[in-house]
Amino acid sequence: MSDFATLEVIKDPRGFATLWLSREDKNNAFNAQMIRELIVAIDRLGEDASLRFVLLRGRGRHFSAGADLAWMQQSAQLDFNTNLDDAHELGELMYALHRLKTPTLAVVQGAAFGGALGLISCCDMAIGTEDAQLCLSEVRIGLAPAVISPFVVKAIGERAARRYALTAERFSGARARELGLLAEVYPASELDSQVQAWIDNLLLNSPQALRATKDLLREVDDGELSPALRRYTENAIARIRVSPEGQEGLSAFLEKRRPAWQPVDKEPRP
């Protein structure tokens, strides 16, 4: 996947990929080209059954400064329908990331402003540095966090979303952890080693079970406690129990050995 101008996609032979936002000279701010390339990259990653999970990261000092101001200035000169097309592209990106079958982990450092919070919110998990600076900054420039709002509200809750969307306050990585947006935060000097620890831990898990669990959690989150949802969950566990990886995992547990998908040189983290 080297045919991108604003991204890098690096696949690790152990079975995961890192999707890098790569406009370091623009603090990884996204424009129309990056949005289109992200949609294509996410679609390709979703089709790769060899991947257990995907990391989303930003090159350089910042995760992403949000929307590129030069692009926004150009958009302001365009008519409603053209802006609607741009908004549709951004919406397609957010929903593509949210619906990606492969589990996702965002890694946040430096600034994460505006639409960058949408990307983080669309990921299954996110970690970052204690001193990261996050902001729903749209109202400061006369806009609204419209397309990203459903995902941000799901990630941090309605009351917190109201506060930070209406005040455009900056908040730290530590505060983002309190809100539940980031699962864990670390000193900046420890981020890379902690990312590796997350990778090692995720690699212990069954690739098929990771995808099945993500599908299951999405259905549970989207649905009411109905007979249909009950049948869905019952079928889900029955399918995975009789799958090859389900059989291997149970056999390995009973035989007190590692399942076939686990690296031989790693121990589970407590």
Order of alpha helices (4+ residues) and beta strands (2+ residues): beta-beta-alpha-beta-alpha-alpha-beta-beta-alpha-beta-beta-alpha-alpha-beta-alpha-beta-alpha-alpha-alpha-alpha
